[in-house]
Amino acid sequence: MELLTQVEGELALSHARHVLHEHVARETYIEPEFSQIFSRKRGVFVTLTKKGHLRGCIGFPQAVMPLRDAIREAACSAATDDPRFPAVSPKELPDICVEVTVLTEPVVLDAAPADRPTLVVVGKHGLIVRGYGRSGLLLPQVPVEWGWNSTKFLDNTCMKAGLSEKCWQEPSVQVLTFEGQIFTEKS
């Protein structure tokens, strides 16, 4: 995966922040000139926190649209369409911290189910679990924040999918890994 430079990461954050204000507070935002990397299709998640607590997180695991557009869509959706939370209000915006995670393409973890925990690297990999018509995703930073080992990370990704926590041990359940480049506003 082609990495964003620090300057491009700051631009990704600024873009997400301005889109958030445009969408929630109806503030005018004229998009800046973007470097070429923002025209490439990339997976991305935008995470919103308020005083250290999750306030919204939406994104695209696969590269389905140019990064510039994916950040726009994810920021708007994280603010108003995350079903776990009410929509972000304009008065909350000063307390919201924005994080943008740019993803690599997910890759199937090609291993026997019993070997999966040894191949998942906490702090490096994000996970997707797919099975029984359901799927769940956790970003690479989640197990670090919660102090999970790879087994607990797999368990929690299964539960995020609405499946039993040990479903990753079943051969019919697919586990995918991806990596993320994380940019966070200073809180």
Buried (B, 14 or more C-beta within 10 A) or exposed (E): BEEBEEEBBBBBBBBBBBBBBBBBEEEEBEEEEBEEBBEEBBBBBBBBBBEEEBBBBBBBBBBEBBBBBBBBBBBBBBBBEBEEBEEBEEEBBEEBBBBBBBBBBBEEBEEEBEEBBEEBEBEEBBBBBBBEEBBBBBBBBBBEEEEBEBBBBBBBBBBBBEBBBBBBBBEEBBBBBBBBBBBBBEE
